[in-house]
Amino acid sequence: MIPKQGDTFPSFVLKDHKKSDFSSEDHLFGCSEYMKRMGFEDPPIVILYFFRGHFCPRDQAHLRSMTEFHAKTLSHLPVELVAISTSAPIINDAFRAGLGATFQFLSDETGEFVRSVGLEDATEGEYAGVSRPYVFVCRGVSSPQKRSLIVHNTYDGWWLCGRPTEDELLRDIRGIMKLRKDASYDAWNDPHVKKIRVPQQVWQNEADLNTPPRRTTSGHVTHFDVTRGVGDITEDVTGQVIFFHFTSIPGEGYRTLDVGDTVSFEIMETKTGATAYNINRF
């Protein structure tokens, strides 16, 4: 039975394009440390894209457009796009590389999972046991007891016109986004969040988010992710590792630190733990 809107999509473990195990429960419910710090722990929106294989010209055409859509739009949203076929990992790897895709391609070589969700194509004349083209847009639901993918919408791609357009996927994403804690401006304009993601006006106006005095200390930068703008400082005295966001560095524009930099900073206590604030290089 093909999962329909409102159903729980079955959990799975498949091989990725590098022959490593990919578990839906382990890989599709991740939340960055940055988002956790701000209290936003909603799992990503998941798009499961089942396709026949590299040999199908319609798959080639639509996955090429999906690759472009992922690069320009989906990669900037809390969305995981996953392509699934019965092709071997080495074939998926070559197909993925040819497309220039950066999202996951998974292999169900035995066809067991494809059959279990009712998608085996019993009419295919070139290769037996391939998947029907089908797309599931899912909302992740996570609790300490269970992780589930709830089907929000489906697209039967038997005909090319049945496969989702960019506008249709964005409509689905907007619908799910409304249910997320981080969806609104007000969620980000929260005093707790602004202790971690510090508004630039604080440094511009030499204001302060928190009037009580804070402990000033020193340390050295042990990690900084230039892409995400987050890092860690190890405090000299205690050895404690303190998280920080680049907006905690006074100044304007995008600010960075290098691993090994010696810095002074204040320790800002938040409801999700300590964060570094007012970070300055020595």
Secondary structure, 3 states (H helix, E strand, C coil): CCCCCCCEECCCEEEECCCCEEEHHHHCCCCCHHHHHCCCCCCCEEEEEECCCCCCHHHHHHHHHHHHHHHHCHHHCCEEEEEEECCCHHHHHHHHHHHCCCCEEEECCCCHHHHHCCCECCCCCCCCCCECCEEEEEEEEECCCCEEEEEEEEEECCCHHHCCCHHHHHHHHHHHHCCCCCCCHHHHCCHHHHHHCCCHHHHHCCCCCCCCCCCEEEEEEEEEECCCCEEEEEECCCCCEEEEEHHHCCCCCCCCCCCCCEEEEEEEEECCEEEEEEEEEC
